[in-house]
Amino acid sequence: MTLDLKPSPAAAPVSAPAADAGLEAWLDYQQRLHPSAIELGLDRVRIVASVLGLPASGIVTLTIGGTNGKGSSATLAAAIYGQAGYRVGLYRSPHLLRYNERVVIDGAEVGERALCRAFAAIENVRRETALTYFEFGTLAALWLFREAGVQVQVLEVGLGGRLDAVNIVDADCAVVTNIGLDHEDWLGAGRDAIGFEKGGIFRADRPAVVVDPAPPQSLLKQARDLGAKLQSLGVDYRYEANAHGWCWQSSRRVLDELPLPGLRGAAQLRNAAGVIAAIESLQSRLPVADSAIRAALPRLRLAGRFENRGRWWFDVAHNTEAAEVLAANVIASFAGSKPTLVLGMLSDKPVENVATVLAPITAGAIFVSLPPPRGLDAAVLQRRAAAAGLAGTAIPDIGDALRAAAAQAGSGGPILVCGSFLTVALAIEYLGGDAAV
């Protein structure tokens, strides 16, 4: 069959870098290649994937979608399979500090040279089809996993699900962590519209694990309409914390006295329960001993998820549901004290909702600017947050903001940096190894 690779409308005429030009050159090229940062749809990426011979056959695929908790769930699933002795590919997004964080094989980030080889392979066949930055990265991950001979690939959905590039792969099991109000401009208004899009990763006769304790009916209907084997939290599997850790159970088996996940919070326990349900659903194809689950759980780490470095705490929470989880973690971890807040957010995020959630659990705020076009100016963020009850000072520069927060918190007082992946990344890069700033 001859494949016709047609150009996307208004694709920008840019020249591809040399194969050995380096990662930054390739990423800059991808950001300029397509006229839109986001263009949902599978036609373009499917055409290029077919020319590349992707997705590869014989690799068991676990796809994880949802509004929050996707990254930690995907990381835990990959760790469990790694502990079980399988060769594992993990694809997640966005990255925090390095693009390489997105593509992990057997627990190690893929190197820049390998990424560039994958990008060059894609460029050699795409002809005039303009791919988005995310589509390029998704194809590169799938290409690298095939080249590495992984046995299982864990894929984190980028945006939505039904029309996300990851969905060119038919998942052997799909997990939806939760449904929150985020990206409504792209996915539709309300949980029902979003649930429909998230449920698009389900497949007929394959397990569909729902982790949200109160999922919208649209998500459950998607599973039924697609003919998936629905497994719902509280119905088909459940979990309970106890004095010895926690217990997971289904109608088929019980896992008792499990160690707590290495990431804190009740939400992480719920997400871990969903991951175990997915692992169990694939046991006939990928047997996993209980010992692998027990070994992986306490080792779970993911940068920027209620991460602690000395007096500094970092969390990428950028929507209402994530802010609520963050607030619960602060209350449980700070023994009555309140951290000073450094907040930077994007313009398309629910600023007022996040401010309302964070105001009672923080001791004043410093508002920082994020770069345009999506980043909010510190003064604008200050005004919007103040209207929702979160008062503070606007200090645009991240370095100045961090120093002001340290002074305001006093000697050794805790400081919480949150609001966006970009806010956390800028703060960590500025602080480096100096937690005393």
N, C-alpha and C positions, 0 to 999 in steps of 0.2 A: 504494500500500500504506500502510495506517495503522500507525504504530509505537506500541506501548504502552510508555511509559517507566514502569516500576514502581519503587517505592522499594526500596532495599536494606534488609534487616532492621535494626532498631535505629538507623536513620540519625538523627543528632542534629538537633533543630530549631534551626537557626541562621539568622540573617538575612544575606542577601547584601549586600556593600558596594555603594555607588554605583559606576557605571562609571568615574568619575574619582576614586575614593577613594584611589588610589595603590597601588603594588605591595605594600607591607608589609601593608596591610589585606586585599588579595586573598589573599596567601599565608597569613595568619593564618586567614582564612575557610576556605581549603581544608584546613588542618590540623585544623579542628574539624568539617568537614562530614561526614566518614566516621568511624564509630566505631573503625575499625582503621587504623593507619598503613600496613599492608600487607594487601591482600586479593587474592591471585592469582586470575585468571580474566578472560575476555574478553567475557562477555555484556554487562555494564553498559557498558563503554567502546565496544563495537561498536554498541550501540543509539544512543548519543549521537553517535558518529561518523557513523552513517548519516544522522541528521537534519541534521548539518552538511555532508553531502556529502563526507565523508572516508572513506578516503584519496583524494586527488585522482588522477585518471587522467593519464597522460602524463609523470609524474615518475619517473625511474629511481631505484630504491631499493637502497641497499647497507646491509644490517643487520649489525651486529657484536656478537657475544656472546662469552662466555667468563668465566673467573674473574678473571684479571688481564690488563692490557694492552689492554682495550677502549677506554679513553679516548684513549691515544696512537695506537692504530690508526685510530680514527675520525677523529681530528684530522689525521693524516697523509693519509688517503684524501681528506678534504675539501680539504686544501691542494693535493694533486696535481690534483684536478679544477679547483680554482681557477686553478692555474698553466696548465692547459690551456685556459682561457678560458670555462669553464662557470659558470653561475649556480648556486651551491651552498648548500644548507641543511645545517647540522650540528646534531644534537641529542645531547647527552651528559649524564650525571649520575653522581654527585651534583656539585653545584658546590662550590667551595672557599671563595670569599670573597663572591661575588655571584650571586644567582639567574640573572642575565642570562647568565652563563657557559654556561648550559644550551642556549641557543638562539642560534645564530650563522648569519648570512647573509652570504655573500661575505667571510668573515673578520672580520666585525664583530659584536659582541654586539648583540642586539636591545634596543632601549630600553624603559624601563619603561612608557611610554605605549602602545607597540605590544603589549606583553605584556598590559596591562590590557584593551585592546580585544579581544584574543583570549579572555581569561578571561570578559569580559562576553558575548561571542558564545556561549560554551559555556554559561554560566549561563542565558542566554535560552531555550535549547532543552532543557536536561537535565530540567526540571521537578522531579520528586521522586526521580530516580535519584541516589543518593549516590556520587560519585566520590572516589577516594583522591587525595591530593596528587600522586602520580606520574601517575595517569591524567589529571588535570586538565592537568598540564604537558605530557604527551605529546600530547594533543589540541590544546593551544595551539600547540605547535611545528608540527604538521602543518597547522594552520589558517594560521599565519603563512607557512609555506613555500608553500602554495597562493596566498596573497594576493600574495606577492613574485614569483611566477612562476619558482621555481627549476626548473632542468632536472634536477638530481640531488639527492637527499637521503640523507645518511649518518646512520643511526640507531643509537645505542648502546643495547643492551638494559640495562634496569635490574637485574632480578633473575631469574635463570634464563633463560627464553626462551620455552618453549612457552606459558606462561600470562601472560607479561609483556605489558603494554599495547602495547608497540612491535610485537608480533606480530599486531596487527590488519592490518598492512600486509604484503602478499605481496612479500617481498624478491626483486628480480631477481638478486641474488647475496647469499649469507649467509656470514659468516666466524665461525668459533669459534676464539678465540685459544688458550686452554688450558683444562684442566679441573683445578681444585684443590678442596680441601676447605674450602668456605665456604658459609654459609647452609644448613647441613645440616638445620636445623629446618624449613626451608621446602621444600627441594629433595630431601630424602632423604639417607640415610647412605651415604657412599662414592662413589667416582668413577663407578661404573656408573649409579647413580641420578641423579647430577648430570649426567652426560653425556647421558642420555636427555632431561632437561629442556632442556639447552642446545641439543641437536639439533632441538628443535621449531621453530626458526626456518628450517629448510631447506624448500625447496619442490620440487615435482615438475618435472623437466626444466630446472631452473635450477642454476647453479653453487653448490656447497657447499664452501667452502674450509676445510680443517682445518689449523691451525697447530701444534697440540700435537704434539711429536715422538713421543709414546707415548700416543695417545688411547685411552680405554677403548672396548671393543668396542661398548658401547651407543651411543656417538656415531656410529660407523661404521654400525651397524645401522640407526639412525634415518635416516641419509642413504639407505641402500639401500631401506628400507621405504617412504620417502616418494618414492622415484624421483628423487632429486636427482642432479646430475652431480658426483660426489665428486672433489675435488682435494686430495690429502694431501701434506703436507710429507715430502720424502724419497722419494716415489713419483712424483707428477705434477709437482712442482717442487722445487727445492732452492736452497741458497745457500751461499756460502763466503767468508769473510773472506780478504783477501790484502794484499800490500804496497801495493797501489794503491787500497785501499778495500774493495770487496766485489763479488761477482758473483752474479747471479740467473739461473737458467735453467730452462726447461721443455723439453718435446720439440719445441716450435715455435720458440723463440727464446732468445737469450742477451743479457743486459744486463751488460756488463763495466765495471770501473773506476767503479762507482757510489760517490758520496760517502757517508760514514757518516751515520746519522741524527743530528739535533741532540741528541736525548736519549741518554744514555750507557747502555752495557751490552749484553751479548750477547742478552738478552731483547728489546731494542729492535730488534736486527738481525733476529731471528726474526720479530717482529711485522711489521716492514717487508716482509719476504719474503712474508708472507701477504697484506698489502695489495696488493703488486704483482701477486700471483696473482689477486686479485679484480679489479683494474684491467684486467688482461689478459683476464679472462673476459668482460668487458663491452665489449671493444674494438669489436665490431660495432655497438653502439648508441651508445657514447660513446668515439670515438677519442681516444687520448691519446698525444702524442709523447714520446719518450724524454726530451727536454729538460725536460718538465714534471715528470717523476719526479726527474730530477737536480737541478732547482731546489728542489723541495719538501723533499727529504730533509734537507739540512743546516740548514734553517730550522725544523725541528720543535721546538716548545717546548710545554710543558704544566706549569702551576704545580703544585708539590708532588710532582713526579716527579724525585727526586734533584736537586732544585733548589738551586743554590748562591747565597747572598747574603753575600759577605764570608766570615766565619768560620763562618757558619750554613749548615747543610744541612737540607733539608726533604724528607721522603718520606712519602706517605700509606699506606705498606705496613701492612696490618692482618691478614694471614693468613700461613700458613706459607710458601707459595710466593713471595709478594711479599717476605717477610723474607729468603728465600734469595737472591733477585735483589738486594735491597738490600745484603746482606752481601758478595756478589761485587763489587758496584760500589764499596763501601768499600775492600775489599782492593786493587782495581785502581787506585783513585784517591788513596789516602792514603799511599802509599810507606812502608808499615810502621808509620806512626803510627796511634793509635786515637782516635776522637772520644769526647767525653763525650756520653752519651745522655740525652735528655729523652723519656720515654715516657708516653703516655696511651692507654688502650684501652677499648673497649666490652666489656660483660660477656659478649656472645655470641660473642666472638672467641677463637681458640686461644692464650690468653695464654702458657701453659707452652711450647708449641711455638715461638712467636715469641721468647720469652726464651732458649730453648736456642740458637736460631740467632744471636741478637744478642750473647750473652754473650762469645764469644771475640773479637769484632771491636770491642768498645767498652771504654773505660777508666773504667768505673763509670757508674752510672745515677742519674737523678733521676726519681722517679715523680710524675706530676701527676694530679689528679682531673678527670674529665669529668662533666658534669651528668647526673642521673638522668632517666628511669628506666633507660636503657641504659648510661650511663657508669659506669665503675668508680671507686670511691674510691681515692685514692692509697695508703692503707695496705693495702687489700685487694690492690691490684695489686702492691705491694711484696712482700707475703707469697707470693703466687702465683708471682711471678717468681723470688724467692729460692729456692723449692723446685725451680726448674728451672735454678739455677746463675747467675742474674743478680742480683747484690747491688746495693743502692743505698739512697737516702734518699727517704722520702715527703715531698713538699712540695705540698700540695693546690693552692695558687694558681699559675696559670700565670706571672704576673709574678715571684713569688718564686722559682719553679722555674727560670726562665730566668736570673735573676740569680745563683742558686746554681750553675747549670751554668757560667756564664761565669767565676765565681770558681774553680771546681774545675778548669776547663780551662786556667786561667792565661792569660798574655798571648798573644793570637792563636791559642790552641789551638782546634781544630775542635770544633763542637758539632752533633750530629745530633738532630733533632726528628722523631719518627715515631710510628706506632701507630694513627693514625686520621685521616681527613679533618678531623675536629673538632679534634684536637690541633694539626695543622699550621695550620689556620685561626686558632685562638686565638693561637698563637705569632706568626704573621705580623702579625696585627692588633695585638698588643701591641708588637712591635718596630717596626712601621711602617718608616720609612726609616732607623732608627738601628741599624746593624749592630754598634755598639760596646757595646751593653748587656751 
